[in-house]
Amino acid sequence: MYKRLLVFSMAFIPLLSGDEMVVKITDDMPYVYTVDTGERIKVQRIQDTNNKLTDDYTKTSRPCPPFCIQPTEIARGVQNIEELELLKFMQKDVIEGKGIVVDARLKSWFELETIPSAINIPFTTFQNLSKDKAEKIFKLLGMGINSDGSWDFRGLKRLVIFDNGLWCEQAKHLIDSMLEHGFPNEKILYYRSGFQGWKLLGLTTVVHKEIRR
């Protein structure tokens, strides 16, 4: 597996201190650190104030259905968060092993480019999934098994789940499926703006597969 920071996100940007940075995250937060596949990653915004998106995420209009605008409340009891909450989650919960950022998109999209620290659980994973297989996945997310075989969610990690953005329903499919299999709704956070919102703010992205030309 290959991983590198995308060229347009980080290349040719001088290593600046927080005070020297032109484009900070907030006035008192120039950047944050998280962990991605065991490596420490610095997450910041692109410093070129003339930078513009040039890929598919510049599109404003897609056929609906299937690309319909998603509600803020994606499911009962599931909290919606945005970038600042996600960044704090990445630098605290992820590093402390208490939380996981989940990319609900298909594997090919995840490998091409994603948010630092994210793992991939494609929304298709839970389609027609048996209880035994759901149990195996939930155990990887911190669920325990009681002596009587019942599921113990006390040690479960919190999840932030995202997809392509406001117009994408892949995260909704994954969240709905996980809830149907008994995953606690209070353990799920929904990043509604998704990858398009992340890129729109010029935040660091990572590649998990070498792009061959």
ABEGO torsion letter per residue (X at the ends): XBBBBBAAAABGBBBBBAAABABBABAABABBBBBBGGBBBBBBBBABAABBBABAAABABBBOOABBBBBABABBGBBBBBAAAAAAAAAAAAAAGABBBBBABBAAAAAABBBBGBBBBBAAAABGBBAAAAAAAAAAAGBBBBAAGBBBAAABBBBBBBBAEAABAAAAAAAAAAAAAGBBAAABBBBAAEAAAAAAAGBBBBBABBBBX
